[in-house]
């Protein structure tokens, strides 16, 4: 089972500085879907959440441009994620963290390749690069 599904919307001229796409988290119980969001901000919130939940029981991560925080809660060995009115429970927190790492690395690769091909400066993505 894969917990995380996402896709970047590739337009005729993708925007390196505002990568837009969708994210879907399918937990063992429940689903969270954000159909149109800034992927870099959403993934930065995921990174903050999965890093801090290792030592905290509840983490509120702000994806900046979205109206709702992403709330990570650790209960026993389960990871609960809430976003607005949506909620999912993940039984394998380690697998979810690994999927976030892979997704972040893939997003950075896509945006770096786009920057290189269009002779633009690569974005720093300090939090994301440090995580992947």
C-alpha positions, 0 to 999 in steps of 0.5 A: 500500500502506498500512502502518498500520491501526488502530481505536479501540473505541467503547463506549457510553461511551468512555474518554477517558483509556484509548483502547483499540483495535487496531493492525496494521502490514503491512510489505512483509515480515511483519505486527505485530498488537496486538488490544487496546492503549492506543492513546495509549501505542502511538502515543507509542512509534511517535512516539518510534521514528520520530523517533529512528530518523532519527539512531540505528540502533536504537531501543527504544520502551516503550509503557508498559502493554505487556510488550514494547518496540517495536524500530525498526532501520534497515538501509540504506533499510529500517525493521525493526520488532519487537514481541515475537515479531512482526517486519515490514520496511518498504521506505518509511520516509517513507510509514510516518512519514506514516501515523503522523502521520495516525493520531496526528492522527486519534486526537487529533481523535476524543478531542478531539471526544469530550471536547468533546461530553461537556464534559470537559477535553481530554487534553494528549497533549504528545508526540502533539500535538507530532508531528502 
